[in-house]
Structures are given as structure tokens and as C-alpha cells.
Amino acid sequence: MNENSLMASLDRSDSALQGSLSTFRARTYVEEVGRIHSTTQGVVKASGLLGVKYEELVVLRPGMGRTQVEGLVLDILPELASIALLRRGESLRAGDEVVRTGVAVETLVGEALLGRVVDPLGLPLDGNGPIAALTRYPIQRPAPAIIRRAPVTTPLETGLKVVDALIPIGRGQRELILGDRNTGKSSLALDAVINQKGKDVLCIYCLIGQRGSGAAKTAETLRSHGAMPYSILVVAEGDDPPGLQFIAPYAACSMAEYFMEQGRDALVVFDDLTRHARAYRQLSLLFRRPPGREAYPGDIFYAHSRLLERSTRLRPEYGGGSLTALPIIETEAQNISAYIPTNLISITDGQIFLSPDLFRKGLLPAVDVGQSVSRVGGKAQYPAYRKVTGHLRLTYSQFQELEAFARFGTRLDERTGEKLEHGRRVREVLKQDRFSPLTAAEQIATLYAVTRNLFDRTPLERIGEAQARVFELIRGDTALTAHLLRARESDPIFDDLHSRIEKTLKGFRTFHGNGATH
């Protein structure tokens, strides 16, 4: 480069620099910075944050070479603020900086999350790269006002006969699932999620305090049954900080609210709120808050009610979307009068109780019909269900009592024997394998057959085969299927259904009260 070219290049650089300086405007950034006073497992206490607010997001900056950590302010004292960590904080030391952000904790929401496994902040856990979501919602949002809410009238089909027929769930309802350990609570919720395929219901499954292997198994179950494309799996593992476990259900609810506000239907499963309550109890005790019943803090009821009150169905003028919640809790020795179960029973619109006794007998799903209830009831059912299940709950409960009495060996008359045989067939019909949901028409046809005694002359060991024949009848007639979903109690379609099922079952051996068959 010759001297003239060099001078011209310098002149151009000088002009560009002068232009940049002429447009530069200095701006002042104010940061309120405190210092870590003390640390313990999952909790930090900081001083110097004079303007910090409750549930504000703060950033903890450790020394050089250590990763910064986010935290949630959950306690404010005159000189100290207690912070629940949202990441592992082994690198934090007393004296490290704590910086206010001035915003509440937020999570990613939107269509981009569908099919992904994420943490409560919306960050991917599945190794499939970053998530291209631009919208963020605070994890704590006010519940919709009463004026915005519409009655719950549209069914949320779970595909399970015992639930859809006897404990119906509506879109916008809060239905509690409770029972002892290993009674099939998560399986029932997964069945409900899998059955939403093709029904335009988006599902958010929130795992709280589970093992990593359990989260992987849940993800594989959803993936293998084709449920992942319309689902989001939110995971806070058991070895994550209690603060992250605490915010998990609120974050999942915000993800579901995004779809509800778009006028769509969403289903969110909280698996489970017992672990969530324990995480909050752990935080509260570390914050040295006064313990109450069972050592839980006094505001544990509020912690769950402000979460579940966000579930509703919006009126058409506000979008018409819905958010259905299926919270799960674990009982001990079938004690539903413990603190957390009674709290959640009083908050929700009904409960599905899973009995370990039924589970041990192989009566799956192990739903105890007598202790389960839906406070929305038949308002969220197809009319045809009322035709076929009107007295089913009462007769089934009576059968259970009669069967217990019959175990004493008392000689029974012929009528009582017939009731017992009929009840055993009802129980057999209500059994259902995992991850094998049925359509509403298939359920209605089968339940009609059992309530009209069409299975009574079929041997007990052949009930499963007889049901399969009824399913084939329904699946082979799309016009009949469509008519059944619209049929009222007095519709003549039931007379036609009766004769067709009777003809279908004619080839089975008949059963007589004395035990003989031909």
C-alpha cells in the first residue's frame, strides 16, 4: 500500500469514528447489588437489597470461572432477603454479588414447546437444541375473574369407562386424582393425555420431584403412543433445588394458559402436588418460618389454591378456551383426611380415589367408585351416558356391599345370586388395560349391554371376548357411532342397539344361575 492509499484509508476511518461519536448518547444503568450473607442447601440469604420485592427474580454472581445462578425471593426481612435457588448453587460463597432484575420469574410459552421436554423455566432438557419461543409469561398470574368464566359443559374424554361413565370430567374442571403409592395414579393421568390425540386438546404434563429415570419413562410412554406432538413435558427432578420444584406447577400452568388465551383447550397434569408441598415445606423451614400442622407452613393452602383457581373455561367473548387440571396427590394408608389431601379435596371439583385393595385384586384401573365423585357430573357428559349409567353407580355400590356380606357363607336366595352374578359382570366390564383408551361410542355400547343384562348369560371368563365383539360392531358402523353421541334417553337408536348387541352375543355360551352352561 502506497502513502496516498494509506492516508485515504485513515481519513475514512477518522470520518466513520467521528460519525459514531456524534450519534453516541451515554446511558446510565442502575443496578441494585447486594451480597450473599449465608448459604445453605437450596437457599441463600442476602443483604443490601433494600428495594427488592416478593417473588422477584435475582441473579447471583459468583467469582471468576463460576456460573451465575438465578434465584426467587420468597422472604423479606428488614436486613436480609431469603432467596430460593433455581439452579444448583454449590459454587456460591458468602460475599458473592446478588443483583436485582426488577422482574418476576418468567417461563417460555408457545407452540414451539410442543413435543419438547423442558425445565420449569422453559429451557430444553431433551438434547434437541434450543427452543424458538419468543413469548414469556410470568409463572405467577392472577386467576381469571368470575365474570370471564363460563359453565363447564364440554366433556374431556379420558377413554376410561369407569371415569367417563361414573366420574365425568369436563373441560375447565379441576379433578383430583389421589391414592396410595403404586395404585396407578400416573397411569390414569397418562391414559387421559394419550386419549386427547386428535381431539384438539394440548397437554402439559408436569413432573415434580421425580427420579430422572421416571421422567425418561414418562417421555417414552408419551412418545410411543403418539402423544408427544401435542404435549409438553415439564420436569423438575428430585435432586433439583426445592425452589425449582416449587415453581414447576406454576410454570406448567402458565404454559397451558397461553393456549387457553388463544381460544384452545388445554389439559395440565400435576404429578404430584404431594412432592410440591414437601418442597415448599422444606423451603419454609429453611427460611425459619413458623411450622403449622404436619410442619407445613400456614400458607400451604393458598399455595395450592392460587394454582388450581387458574383452571377454568372462558366465556366466548374472552376466547372460549379452557384449562383443565388433573392434580395428583399421594395418600398414606388410604388416609384421605390428612392435611394435604383434605386441602386439595376442598379446592377441586371432585376426586378420583384409587384403592390399593382393588389394585391388589387386579381390578384396574383401581378406581373406588364409592369414594370418587365429580361435582360437575352429568353436565359434562354426552346425553347417551345418562341413558346407560343412570343407576350404575348405585347398583354397583350395592353389589359391593352384598358381595362382602355373601363372604360369610350365608345361604342366598336366587334373586340375590342373580344380583351377585350381574355385579361381577359390571365389575369385569369396568376393567380396562393401561394405554388402551376407548371412544365414547364404544363405552356407551358396552355399558348399555351390561346395564341391560345382555352379558348376564355370558360366562365370566368370556366377558372380555364378548366386549371385543361389541367393539367390532361399533367400529364397523360409523353412522351408528355418530348417532349414539347425539342420542337422548328416549331415542329409538337404543332399541336398535339392543337388538344388534343381542345378536352379536348370541354365539356365546349361556350362563344359568346354577352354574351350568350349554
Residue pairs with C-beta under 8 A, 6 or more apart in sequence:
1 9
31 99
31 100
32 48
32 49
32 50
32 51
32 52
32 99
32 100
33 48
33 97
33 98
33 99
33 100
34 46
34 47
34 48
34 49
34 52
34 81
34 97
34 98
34 99
34 100
35 46
35 47
35 48
35 94
35 95
35 96
35 97
35 98
36 44
36 45
36 46
36 60
36 92
36 93
36 94
36 95
36 96
36 97
36 98
37 45
37 46
37 47
37 80
37 94
38 44
38 45
38 94
39 45
39 89
39 92
39 93
39 94
40 286
41 286
42 84
42 85
42 89
42 241
42 242
42 243
42 282
42 283
42 286
43 82
43 83
43 84
43 85
43 242
43 243
43 283
43 286
43 287
44 60
44 71
44 82
44 83
44 85
44 89
44 92
44 98
45 80
45 81
45 82
45 83
46 58
46 60
46 80
46 81
46 83
46 98
47 79
47 80
47 81
48 98
49 58
49 73
49 81
49 98
49 100
51 100
52 58
52 73
52 76
52 81
52 100
53 73
53 76
54 73
54 74
54 76
55 72
55 73
55 74
55 104
55 105
55 140
56 72
56 73
56 100
56 101
56 102
56 103
56 104
57 70
57 71
57 72
57 73
57 101
57 103
57 104
57 105
57 106
58 70
58 71
58 72
58 73
58 83
58 98
58 99
58 100
58 101
59 68
59 69
59 70
59 71
59 98
59 99
59 101
60 68
60 69
60 70
60 71
60 83
60 85
60 89
60 92
60 96
60 97
60 98
60 99
61 68
61 96
61 97
61 98
61 99
62 68
62 69
62 91
62 92
62 93
62 96
63 93
63 96
66 91
67 87
67 91
69 85
69 86
69 87
69 88
69 89
69 91
69 92
70 85
70 86
70 87
70 105
70 121
71 83
71 84
71 85
71 86
71 98
71 243
72 83
72 84
72 86
72 105
72 243
72 246
72 247
73 81
73 82
73 83
74 82
74 83
74 84
74 243
74 283
74 287
75 81
75 82
75 287
75 289
76 82
82 286
82 287
83 98
84 241
84 242
84 243
84 246
84 283
85 92
85 241
85 243
85 244
86 105
86 120
86 121
86 241
86 243
86 244
86 247
87 241
87 244
88 240
88 241
89 241
104 138
104 139
104 140
105 121
105 138
105 139
105 140
105 247
106 121
106 136
106 137
106 138
106 139
107 120
107 121
107 122
107 136
107 137
107 139
107 251
107 254
107 255
108 118
108 121
108 122
108 123
108 131
108 133
108 135
108 136
108 255
109 122
109 133
109 135
109 136
109 137
109 254
109 255
109 257
109 258
110 133
110 134
110 135
110 258
111 133
112 131
112 132
112 133
113 122
113 131
113 133
113 232
113 255
114 202
114 229
114 230
114 231
114 232
115 228
115 229
115 231
115 232
116 124
116 126
116 128
116 131
116 232
116 233
117 124
117 125
117 126
117 215
117 219
117 233
117 235
118 124
118 125
118 126
118 131
118 232
118 233
118 234
118 235
119 125
119 234
119 235
119 236
119 240
119 244
120 139
120 234
120 236
120 244
120 247
120 248
120 250
120 251
120 252
121 251
122 131
122 133
122 136
122 251
122 255
123 131
124 130
124 131
125 235
126 219
135 258
137 254
137 255
137 257
137 258
138 254
139 247
139 250
139 251
139 253
139 254
140 250
140 306
141 253
141 254
141 257
141 310
143 306
143 309
143 310
143 312
144 310
144 312
144 314
144 318
148 312
148 314
148 315
148 318
149 172
149 312
149 313
149 314
149 315
150 172
150 312
150 313
150 314
150 315
150 316
150 320
151 313
151 379
152 170
152 171
152 172
152 173
152 313
152 322
152 349
152 376
152 379
152 380
153 170
153 379
153 380
154 170
154 171
154 172
154 265
154 313
154 322
154 380
155 164
155 168
155 169
155 170
155 171
155 380
155 381
155 382
155 440
156 169
156 170
156 171
156 173
156 192
156 201
156 265
156 267
156 324
156 380
157 164
157 195
157 199
157 437
157 439
157 440
158 164
158 169
158 188
158 191
158 192
158 195
158 437
159 191
159 192
159 194
159 195
159 436
159 437
159 438
159 439
160 188
160 191
160 192
160 365
160 432
160 437
160 438
161 429
161 430
161 432
161 438
161 443
161 446
161 447
162 365
162 367
162 369
162 430
162 432
163 169
163 188
163 192
163 352
163 365
163 367
164 381
164 385
164 440
164 443
165 385
165 388
165 389
165 392
165 443
165 447
166 369
166 372
166 389
166 392
166 393
167 175
167 350
167 352
167 367
167 369
167 372
167 373
167 374
168 374
168 376
168 377
168 378
168 380
168 381
168 385
169 175
169 192
169 324
169 326
169 350
169 374
169 376
169 380
170 313
170 324
170 376
170 379
170 380
171 201
171 265
171 313
171 322
171 324
171 380
172 311
172 312
172 313
172 322
172 323
172 324
173 311
173 324
173 325
173 349
173 350
173 374
173 376
173 380
174 308
174 311
174 324
174 325
174 327
174 347
174 348
174 349
175 324
175 325
175 326
175 348
175 349
175 350
175 351
175 352
175 374
176 326
176 327
176 328
176 329
176 344
176 345
176 348
176 350
176 351
176 352
177 185
177 188
177 189
177 326
177 327
177 328
177 329
177 351
177 352
177 354
178 185
178 328
178 329
178 330
178 331
178 336
178 341
178 344
178 345
178 351
178 352
178 353
178 354
179 185
179 330
179 331
179 334
179 353
179 354
179 355
179 356
179 366
180 330
180 331
180 332
180 333
180 334
180 354
180 356
181 330
182 356
182 359
183 354
183 355
183 356
183 359
183 366
184 354
184 359
184 364
184 365
184 366
184 434
185 271
185 272
185 328
185 330
185 354
186 218
186 271
186 328
187 365
187 434
187 435
188 352
188 354
188 365
188 367
189 205
189 269
189 271
189 326
189 328
190 205
190 218
190 221
190 222
190 435
191 365
191 434
191 435
191 437
192 267
192 269
192 326
193 203
193 205
193 222
193 227
193 231
193 267
193 269
194 222
194 225
194 226
194 227
194 435
194 437
195 437
196 203
196 227
196 230
196 267
197 225
197 226
197 227
197 230
200 264
200 265
201 230
201 265
201 266
201 267
201 324
202 230
202 231
202 232
202 256
202 259
202 264
202 265
202 266
202 267
203 227
203 230
203 231
203 232
203 266
203 267
203 268
203 269
204 231
204 232
204 234
204 252
204 255
204 256
204 266
204 267
204 268
204 269
205 218
205 222
205 231
205 232
205 233
205 234
205 268
205 269
205 271
206 234
206 236
206 248
206 249
206 251
206 252
206 268
206 269
206 270
206 271
207 214
207 215
207 218
207 233
207 234
207 235
207 236
207 237
207 248
207 271
208 236
208 245
208 248
208 249
208 270
208 271
208 272
208 273
208 275
208 276
208 279
209 236
209 237
209 238
209 245
209 272
209 275
209 276
209 278
209 279
210 218
210 235
210 237
210 238
210 271
210 275
211 237
211 238
212 237
215 233
215 235
215 237
218 233
219 228
219 233
221 435
222 228
222 231
222 233
225 435
232 252
232 255
234 248
234 251
234 252
234 255
235 248
236 244
236 245
236 247
236 248
238 245
238 275
242 279
242 280
242 282
242 283
243 283
245 275
245 276
245 279
246 276
246 279
246 280
246 283
248 276
249 270
249 273
249 276
249 307
250 307
252 268
252 270
253 268
253 307
253 310
253 311
253 323
253 325
255 268
256 266
256 267
256 268
256 323
257 266
257 310
257 323
259 265
259 266
259 321
260 266
260 314
260 319
260 321
260 322
260 323
261 314
261 319
261 321
262 319
262 321
263 319
263 320
263 321
264 321
265 321
265 322
265 324
266 321
266 322
266 323
266 324
267 323
267 324
267 326
268 311
268 323
268 324
268 325
268 326
269 325
269 326
269 327
269 328
270 276
270 307
270 325
270 326
270 327
270 328
271 328
272 327
272 328
272 329
272 330
273 304
273 327
273 328
273 329
273 340
273 344
274 328
274 329
274 330
274 340
276 304
277 296
277 300
277 303
277 304
277 340
280 296
280 297
280 300
280 303
281 291
281 295
281 296
281 297
281 300
284 291
284 296
284 297
285 291
285 295
289 297
289 298
290 297
290 298
291 297
292 298
292 300
293 339
294 338
294 339
294 340
296 339
296 340
300 339
300 340
300 343
301 343
301 347
304 327
304 343
304 344
304 347
305 347
308 325
308 327
308 344
308 347
308 348
309 347
310 323
310 325
311 323
311 324
311 325
312 322
312 323
313 320
313 321
313 322
313 323
314 320
314 321
314 322
325 348
327 344
327 348
329 340
329 341
329 344
331 338
331 341
332 338
334 355
334 356
335 341
336 342
336 345
336 353
336 371
345 351
349 374
349 375
349 376
350 372
350 373
350 374
350 375
350 376
351 371
351 372
351 373
352 367
352 372
353 367
353 368
353 371
353 372
354 365
354 366
354 367
354 368
355 366
355 367
355 368
355 371
356 366
357 366
358 364
358 366
358 367
358 368
359 366
363 427
363 430
363 431
364 431
364 432
364 433
364 434
365 432
369 393
369 396
369 397
370 397
370 400
374 380
378 385
378 386
382 440
382 444
382 484
382 485
383 486
383 487
383 488
383 489
384 440
384 444
384 484
384 485
384 486
384 487
384 488
384 491
385 440
385 443
385 444
385 447
386 489
387 448
387 487
387 488
387 489
387 491
387 494
388 444
388 447
388 448
388 451
389 447
389 451
391 451
392 426
392 447
392 451
395 422
395 423
395 426
396 423
396 426
396 427
396 430
398 419
398 423
399 419
399 420
399 422
399 423
399 424
399 426
399 427
400 423
402 416
402 419
402 420
402 423
403 420
403 423
406 412
406 416
406 420
412 420
414 513
417 513
418 456
418 513
421 456
421 511
421 513
422 453
422 456
424 460
425 450
425 455
425 456
425 458
425 460
425 463
426 450
426 451
428 460
428 463
428 464
429 446
429 447
429 449
429 450
429 455
429 463
429 467
432 438
438 446
438 471
439 474
439 481
440 484
440 485
441 474
441 480
441 481
441 484
441 485
442 470
442 471
442 474
442 475
444 484
445 470
445 471
445 473
445 474
445 484
445 497
445 501
446 467
446 470
446 471
448 454
448 494
448 497
448 498
448 501
449 455
449 470
449 501
449 505
452 498
454 498
454 501
454 502
454 505
455 463
455 466
455 505
456 511
457 508
457 510
457 511
457 512
458 466
458 505
458 508
458 509
458 510
458 511
459 508
459 509
459 511
459 517
460 511
462 508
462 509
465 508
466 505
466 508
469 504
469 505
470 501
470 504
470 505
473 500
473 501
473 504
474 480
474 481
474 484
475 481
480 493
480 496
480 497
483 491
483 493
484 493
484 497
487 493
487 494
509 517
509 518
510 517
510 518
511 517
